Amino acid sequence: MLEALEAALAQRDDLDQYGNAKRTLFALQLTLDLEDIHSVAASALTDGPDDKSCDLVYVDRDARSVIVAQGYEAAATTKKQQAPLGKVSSLHQAVNWLFGAQKSEELPERLRSSWNELRDALVDGIVDDVQIWFVHNLPQAPQNAQELTAVAQAADALIRQRYDTTVSVVAVELGNETLADRYEGSRTPILVTDEFVIATDGHFTEQGDNWTALCTTVPASWLYERFQTHRDRLFSANIRGYLGSKRSQSNINNGIQETIRDAPAKFWAYNNGITALVHKFEATPGLPDVRITGIAIVNGAQTTGAIGSTEANGIAQSRLLARFIKCEDAATVREIIRFNNRQNPTQAADFRSNDRVQTKLVTEFGALGVVGYNGGRRGGAEDVIRRPGENQISATVAAQALAAFHGGPAIAYHEKGQIWEVDEIYSTVFPERTTARHIIFVFSLLRAVERQKVDLGQKAEMDRTRDEKELLAWFSLRGSTFLAVAAIGAAVESIVGLAIADKYLLRFNRTLPIQKAVEQWNPVVSAMLALAPDQLSAPLESAGGLRNRAALEASLNTFRSLVGATKKANAAIYSQFAGGVTVGVGSANPTRPS
């Protein structure tokens, strides 16, 4: 499995631009089923000098989760058998800076925007779990696990002290074994292939299109034994796994253990039970025992982990409902995992995947033939990690680009889930007249802005000009990429030299793959971003950030006026760009690239 993991990682040459953070980003995309890892990288990566042992801070308000990661990449010729313990211990430094600082000025500039976003999420009470990762390419070690437990305890104490709140905090080592298992799990959901005989009091079966299921009651002790033997491999179809049982009223796993200790006879009634994929099952009517082969728990990871982590005598008396599902159709398996897996929930975009606008857009993208678009309908994790990434448009990121370009950077940054869930917002971002070619136009703009940020960050500090240092500092403000898209959208009339009644009709006059479209934008983006530190800082630094509508509109108006006043200086750049842009009507037949 390790060879397969390394081969898959080597194929992801689109991640090479992130250097030693490549493996960490791959792990993040694999674990969270992220479609567009490049947009995540543009905002979440903090890797660099003076990063205080913190390479990545990913805050997902929709999922109510935070991931803090530190990576280590040993040379291919190394003979080390485990990652240096000092590298693991350095996560204490990251935790102290991120969760212990009182104000952003205490932190290095590289971490300030991450700290601001993390603080806001904790203050707003929208974080349920914090995961601290140590990602590396060596075998895992018990010493590392012990140190990571101490890191999690330190983070938990700081969060409770600093924010007066309780969240689930876990620290995990993602070395060769775990990452290989997660990769294999993305290809073959069932990693545990043993055969099990379970003593039951009865059972019944159900069936549907492409699947059959066995429903029964199982002893909690049976689940306890499975967890003791197989641990996280039980959750190969639910790869975020067990989140721990920290003592707090808000932690469901602690509640599960309390029920087992205090009311074991009521456990069946209080708990939802488990749902698992199996290779096959055998059950004879009239006979109590059932036999299953293979198991991957898709719903009930927290129940399983809580049972497996308790030493309560009540386990022997506790029972729970179990559904064992057999399915050999890959598409149906993905749907079973998606809709059952509470720790990998249905994303907001899924609810619009059959919407008429998304259906129309998928058809249009298919007719263009050069850019992929899923319309909110996701594939399995393997589809994500094998995707080249450069010429595939995620519906979620497309929605963010549309929202920002059309004047809603706060929606793009703070409320990406609301775009899909709230009808009023959705119809504003995706009106009926939205076309595939317009999405390419705005998505490639966002990608060009992100590319500028990444390139600046990778440039040696001694080689950066004063203007570049100021721009990089501006980019460190969270939400800056979406504000840049909004500002360029506000000034687009000056750029193309046309009065535009409806910006949704803007598009390139040729059908371009994403990379070519980004190249069209690059000179314009470079010229526009030179104005950003002076003209676009106020909304990002003001109370409320991008949600401060007055500060946002004032900055956008000033920016638009300044672009108009200085357009002669950039006439050549604007003229060349305008020559490749048209204001179309509806979804006219595209001109294919020569």
Sequence and secondary structure as in RCSB ss.txt:
>XXXX:A:sequence
MLEALEAALAQRDDLDQYGNAKRTLFALQLTLDLEDIHSVAASALTDGPDDKSCDLVYVDRDARSVIVAQGYEAA
ATTKKQQAPLGKVSSLHQAVNWLFGAQKSEELPERLRSSWNELRDALVDGIVDDVQIWFVHNLPQAPQNAQELTA
VAQAADALIRQRYDTTVSVVAVELGNETLADRYEGSRTPILVTDEFVIATDGHFTEQGDNWTALCTTVPASWLYE
RFQTHRDRLFSANIRGYLGSKRSQSNINNGIQETIRDAPAKFWAYNNGITALVHKFEATPGLPDVRITGIAIVNG
AQTTGAIGSTEANGIAQSRLLARFIKCEDAATVREIIRFNNRQNPTQAADFRSNDRVQTKLVTEFGALGVVGYNG
GRRGGAEDVIRRPGENQISATVAAQALAAFHGGPAIAYHEKGQIWEVDEIYSTVFPERTTARHIIFVFSLLRAVE
RQKVDLGQKAEMDRTRDEKELLAWFSLRGSTFLAVAAIGAAVESIVGLAIADKYLLRFNRTLPIQKAVEQWNPVV
SAMLALAPDQLSAPLESAGGLRNRAALEASLNTFRSLVGATKKANAAIYSQFAGGVTVGVGSANPTRPS
>XXXX:A:secstr
 HHHHHHHHHH GGGGGGGGGHHHHHHHHHHHT S HHHHHHHHB  STT TT  EEEEETTTTEEEEEEEE   
TT   SS  HHHHHTHHHHHHHHHH SSGGGS HHHHHHHHHHHHHHHTT   EEEEEEEESS   HHHHHHHHH
HHHHHHHHHHHHHS   EEEEEEE HHHHHHHHHHHHSS  EEEEEEE  S EEEEEETTEEEEEEEEEHHHHHH
HHHHHGGGGGTTSTT      SSTT HHHHHHHHHHH GGGHHHH   EEEEESEEEE TT   EEEEEEEEEE 
HHHHHHHHT   GGGGG EEEEEEEEE  HHHHHHHHHHH TTS   GGGGGTTSHHHHHHHHHHHHH SSEE T
T    HHHHHHS STTEE HHHHHHHHHHHTT HHHHHH HHHHHH HHHHHHHS TT  HHHHHHHHHHHHHHH
HHHHHHHHS GGG  HHHHHHHHHHTSTTHHHHHHHHHHHTHHHHHTS  S GGGEEESS   HHHHHHHHHHHH
HHHHTTHHHHSSHHHHSTTGGG HHHHHHHHHHHHHHHHHTTTTTHHHHHHHHTTEEE  TT       
